[in-house]
Amino acid sequence: MESTARNAWELGFELVLVEDICSAHDKAQHDGSFQHIFPRLGRVRHSAQVLAALAG
């Protein structure tokens, strides 16, 4: 997931990274990515926030 997000960011995509529907090898890796890396690449949200925004 992390390399895909980095590549998308490098290509100029505006990212929304949905924390509770992504997975990682373990909890520490997941938490580290969402606390330190993903906020630099885009907007970190939860699925309920994304669904509410889409329902508009």
Backbone hydrogen bonds in HBPLUS format (Angstrom, degrees):
<---DONOR---> <-ACCEPTOR-->    atom                        ^
c    i                          cat <-CA-CA->   ^        H-A-AA   ^      H-
h    n   atom  resd res      DA  || num        DHA   H-A  angle D-A-AA Bond
n    s   type  num  typ     dist DA aas  dist angle  dist       angle   num
A0005-ALA N   A0001-MET O   2.93 MM   4  6.16 160.0  1.97 155.5 160.8     1
A0006-ARG N   A0002-GLU O   2.97 MM   4  6.20 160.6  2.01 149.6 155.0     2
A0007-ASN N   A0003-SER O   2.97 MM   4  6.10 160.6  2.01 144.9 150.1     3
A0008-ALA N   A0004-THR O   2.96 MM   4  6.15 164.6  1.98 150.8 154.8     4
A0009-TRP N   A0005-ALA O   2.96 MM   4  6.13 160.0  2.00 149.5 154.9     5
A0010-GLU N   A0006-ARG O   2.90 MM   4  6.14 158.7  1.95 150.2 156.1     6
A0011-LEU N   A0007-ASN O   3.02 MM   4  6.28 138.4  2.20 143.7 155.0     7
A0011-LEU N   A0008-ALA O   3.17 MM   3  5.08 127.3  2.46  92.2 105.9     8
A0013-PHE N   A0008-ALA O   3.03 MM   5  5.48 160.9  2.07 155.4 149.2     9
A0012-GLY N   A0009-TRP O   2.98 MM   3  5.13 158.6  2.03 106.6 113.1    10
A0043-ARG N   A0015-LEU O   2.93 MM  28  6.19 165.1  1.95 149.3 145.4    11
A0017-LEU N   A0043-ARG O   2.78 MM  26  6.06 156.6  1.83 152.4 160.6    12
A0045-ARG N   A0017-LEU O   2.94 MM  28  6.12 162.2  1.98 146.1 150.6    13
A0021-ILE N   A0018-VAL O   3.27 MM   3  5.89 166.4  2.29 118.4 122.0    14
A0019-GLU N   A0045-ARG O   2.80 MM  26  6.11 144.8  1.93 168.7 173.9    15
A0030-HIS N   A0026-ASP O   3.09 MM   4  6.36 164.6  2.11 154.3 159.0    16
A0031-ASP N   A0027-LYS O   2.82 MM   4  5.97 173.4  1.83 157.8 159.6    17
A0032-GLY N   A0028-ALA O   2.93 MM   4  5.98 159.1  1.97 144.0 150.4    18
A0033-SER N   A0029-GLN O   2.99 MM   4  6.15 162.3  2.03 150.4 154.6    19
A0034-PHE N   A0030-HIS O   3.06 MM   4  6.30 166.8  2.08 154.8 158.2    20
A0035-GLN N   A0031-ASP O   2.87 MM   4  5.90 137.3  2.06 146.5 157.5    21
A0036-HIS N   A0032-GLY O   2.94 MM   4  5.75 156.5  2.00 146.1 151.5    22
A0037-ILE N   A0033-SER O   3.05 MM   4  4.96 138.8  2.23 119.2 131.6    23
A0038-PHE N   A0033-SER O   2.82 MM   5  5.87 169.4  1.83 160.1 163.8    24
A0040-ARG N   A0037-ILE O   3.00 MM   3  5.60 147.1  2.11 117.4 126.9    25
A0041-LEU N   A0038-PHE O   2.92 MM   3  5.04 143.8  2.06 105.6 116.8    26
A0042-GLY N   A0038-PHE O   3.03 MM   4  6.16 145.2  2.16 163.1 171.4    27
A0049-GLN N   A0046-HIS O   2.98 MM   3  5.42 125.1  2.29 109.8 123.3    28
A0050-VAL N   A0046-HIS O   3.18 MM   4  6.58 156.1  2.24 152.6 159.8    29
A0051-LEU N   A0047-SER O   2.88 MM   4  6.10 167.1  1.90 158.2 161.4    30
A0052-ALA N   A0048-ALA O   2.98 MM   4  6.08 153.5  2.05 140.9 148.2    31
A0053-ALA N   A0049-GLN O   3.00 MM   4  6.19 153.4  2.08 143.0 150.1    32
A0054-LEU N   A0050-VAL O   2.96 MM   4  6.21 152.2  2.04 148.7 156.4    33
A0055-ALA N   A0051-LEU O   2.96 MM   4  6.12 145.4  2.08 142.7 151.8    34
A0056-GLY N   A0052-ALA O   3.11 MM   4  6.18 131.8  2.35 136.1 147.9    35
